[in-house]
Amino acid sequence: MTRTSRSRARRSVLVTAGLAAAIAVVCALALWRPWTGHDAAVSRAEAGPADAVAVASVDLPDHPRVLVFGDSWTWGAAASSPAEGYAYVLAELLDGETTVDGVRGSGYLVPGGEGIGTFGERIARLDPRLGPDLIIVQGSINDRHLPDTGYADAVTAAWDALAGIYPGTPVVVLGPAPQVLPVESATARIDRDLAGLAAARGWPYVSPVLEEWITPEDYEWVIDTGDIGRDHPTSAGHAYLAQRVADALAALRPAR
């Protein structure tokens, strides 16, 4: 399920003065009010062999074309409309274009809804003519209820296929974000596994778990826990996550 979002100078994407101020407050809180309540202790040392291969920088053009690939969070679940999901808002923040390929329920081992397929199966159907300047691979927590048997092999095969379709295109892996707090031990395990596999390739890895993007202080604002949202980000939460992703990409730029 692939859709494209383009930046427009005067387009409003969930941005009102109040929302912008709220996002600024949450970002500030994240800097000085860390949380430590998850049930599986996670540290950077546990995240994987981060020094196995030098991590590549991400040097984007002024108006980048970004393929954002992932699960229901990338699809825009629980936003007022999918077009208000973080992957679409990201286009505005980067002053570029995002091609969004998000499928609800999909993971490396778990096929998405309506039999659309696992990450690997979906990657095999990507259009090689797309020519993105950057690929972001997000998630997924959808594999957390399965044993880890075969998980690393599935991730490796999917990423090999992605690199084969778009050779030379930088890839940033965006790890799973906690949908509940405390962070589930299986989510922490997936985060560690993905971090280690990305490090082995020299691909940048961004961890919402380790970076504490979602804390008790902002959880109720970022996550919709109702029957419709089902522990996915609100529209405001998607806007906040888009800003965190944009900030992470900025930090990966090479020094000038």
SULZIZI-V948121 format. One line per field, one symbol per residue. ss: DSSP state (A for helix, B for strand, O for the rest). psi: psi as a letter, one per 30 degrees, with the letter a starting at -180 (. if undefined). burial: + if it has 16 or more other C-alpha atoms within 10 Angstrom, else -. A space follows every 50 residues. Layout:
# SULZIZI-V948121
ss = ???
psi = ???
burial = ???
This chain:
# SULZIZI-V948121
ss = OBBBBBOOOOOOOOOOAAAAAAAAAAAAAAAAOOOOOOOOOOOAAAOOOO OOOOOOOOOOOOOOBBBBBBOAAAAOOOOOOAAAOAAAAAAAAAOOBBBB BBOOOOOOOOOOAAAOOOAAAAAOOOOOOOOOOBBBBBOOAAAOOOOOOO AAAAAAAAAAAAAAAOOOOBBBBBOOOOOOOOOOAAAAAAAAAAAAAAAA AOOBBBOOOOOOOOOOOOAAAABBOOOOOOOBBOAAAAAAAAAAAAAAAA AOOOOO
psi = jklkkkkkegkkigjleeeeeeeeeeeeeffgillgglfjkkleefflif gekkkkljjlleiljkjjkbbfeeegkflelefglefeeeeeefhbkkjk ikkkfkaffkllkggelleeeeefgkjffehlfkkkjkakffgffllgkf eeeeeeeeeeeeeeeikfkkkkkjlkkkflklkkeeeeeeeeeeeeeeef fgkkkkjfeefhejleefefeekjgaeeehhlkleeeeeeeeeeeeeeee ffklk.
burial = ---++++-----++--------+--++--+-------+---+---+++++ ----++++++---++++++++++++++++--+++++++++++++++++++ ++++++++++++----++++-++--------+++++++++++++------ ++-+++-++-++--++--++++++++++++--++-+++++++++++++++ ++++++++++-+++++-++-+++++-----++++++++++++++++-++- -+----
